Each structure stands twice: as C-alpha cells, then as structure tokens.
Amino acid sequence: MAVGLKPRLLSGIIAATLVVGVNDGVAQRKPKSDPAIDSLEHKAKADSNDAVLHHQLAMAYWKVQRYDDSERELREAVTLAPQYAEAYLALSALGPARGEKYWKKVEKDKGRAAVEAAFENTDRYYRKAFLLNPLVDLRIMGKVEERS
C-alpha cells in the first residue's frame, strides 16, 4: 500500500486510471466518422467559394459511390482553386474507380473515342497534380481498386 494514501482514495485513483485507459483504447479502435453528406452540402452551399469544402463533399460522395456528384464537386474545387493538387489527383483516380462496367456502358453509348478521351484527361490530371505539388497527398490512390 502506498504510504500516506487512504485505501479508499487509492482505489478511486486506480479505478479512474482504468476507466481512462479503457476509454482511450475504445477511441483508438473506433474510426472517426466522416461528416454527413447533408452537413457538407449545407456548408458548401453556404460558402460556395471554399474549394476544400467542395473537395470534402466530393470525397463523401465518392465513399457512397456517387461518382457523378463527386466529379462535379472536384471540378468545382479545381475551378475555385486551380492550384489544388489533391483535387486534380482525385479527378485522375475517379475514372478507374468507376469500374470496367461503367466504361463498357460509355463505350457502347458514346463510342471508344469518348473512353479514350476520358482516360487522356485522367493522365493529364495526374501529371498536373504532381506538377503543382510533387508531395501531393496520395491517400486518394488507396481508394481506387485496380480493375481489369
């Protein structure tokens, strides 16, 4: 037993330490949730000149596979901030993220030239992202599954 501490006080300190330790462990295991799409849409409408908000909204759309909405928001972000490398990199990853089924449908509806033009734009966005910022955040590339 610690010198000078009453047993009740000592047990209280130990219990508090255990509770804090358990709460820290739970907080570390639970991933932080992204802001709701509704909240981001409201913020983007309130401050329509904030490219970062448009990028965040695009990533939220991406997460629920609303790729057309994501593309629209990413294009808005690069229109507002032409130096925003992360948005260009996300635009470059958007094409492959849509998957093979989407591109077969585009080829059927609009022709092979439309698909080739889209992938040329993808390459252009990729190069532009690294020209603007060679240390661009590469986390977006982890969201794209390689598909044949």
N, C-alpha and C positions, 0 to 999 in steps of 0.2 A: 504494500500500500504506500502511496506517495506520502511524504512527510508533510504534515500540516494541512492536508486536504480532507475534508469530511467525506465519508463514504457516499453520501447522497450526491454531493457536488461532483465527485469523481465519476459516478455512474452517469450523471447528466452530461458531463463533458464527453464521455465515451459514446453515449447514445447520439449526441449531436454530431460527433465526428462520423459515426456510421451512417447517419441519415444524409449528411452532406456527401460522403463518399458514394453512396448508392445513387443519389440524385445526379452526381457528376457522371457516373457510369451510364445511366439511362440517357442523359443528354448527349453523351458521345455516341451512343448506338443509334439514336433516333435521328435520321437526316432532317435537316431544316426543310420545311415545306416552302415551295415557291409561292409568291403572291398569286392570288386568284386572278384568272384572266379578266374577270369583271372589274376588279380593282385596277389592274394595269390599263385596261381600256379607258376607264374613267380618268385616270391620271394622264394618259396620252391625249385624251380629248381636252383636258383642262390646260395642259401645257404642250400644245401641238408642235412646238419648235424644239423639243428635247429629243435629240437623236438617241440618247441612251435609253430613254423610256420606250421608244419605238423598237429598239433592239431587244429589250427585255420582253416586250409584248410578243415580238416575233419568236423568241425562244420559248415562250409559254405556248404559243400556237403550235410550234414545232413539236413540243412534248406530247400534244394530243393529236398529232398528225394532221393538222390543218395547214398543209403546205402552201396553198394559195394565199391564205391570210398571212402566213409567215413571210412569204416572198414580198407581198405588198408592204409589210411593215419594214422589212430590211431595205427595200428600195427607198422608202420614205426616210429611213435613217441615213442612207448614203446621200440622198438629196439634201438633207439638212446639214450633214457634216461630211463633205467629200473626202476628208482625211481619216475617216473612221474605219480603220483596217479590219477590226473584228467583224463588222457588218459585211465587208467585202468577202472575207473568208467564209462567213456563214452562207452568203449567196453562192459561193463556189461549191459548198458542200450540199446545198439544197437539191441540186439535180440528182446526184447519186442517192440521196436519202429517199427520194420519191419511189425508187424501185423500178425494176425491169417492167413490171406490168403496166405502170403509168406510161413509160416511154414507148412501149409497143402500141398502146392506145393512141398516143400522139402521132406515132409514125403512120398508123392506119388512117387517122383523121386528117393530118396535115402534110404527111409525106416525110420521107427520110431527110430531106433538106432542113426541115424545121428542127428535127432532133439534132442534126449535126451543128446547126447554128446555136442551139441551146448549149451544147457542150463546148463549143468555141467560146461562148460567153462565160461558161464555168471556168475554163482555163484562164481567160482574161481577168476575171475577178480574183482568182487565186494568185496570179502574178501581181496584180495591183495591191492586194493585201500585204504581200511581203515587200513590195517596193515602198509602200507607205510606212511600214513598221516591220523591220526584219525580226523583231521579237514579239510578233503578234501572238495573242493568246490562242493556243492550239486546242483548247478543250472542245471546241465545236467539232473537231475531226473525230473525236471519240463517239459522237452521236450518230455517225454515219456507219452503217453496216455495209461491208463490201458485198455487193451482189453481182452476179454474173450478167 
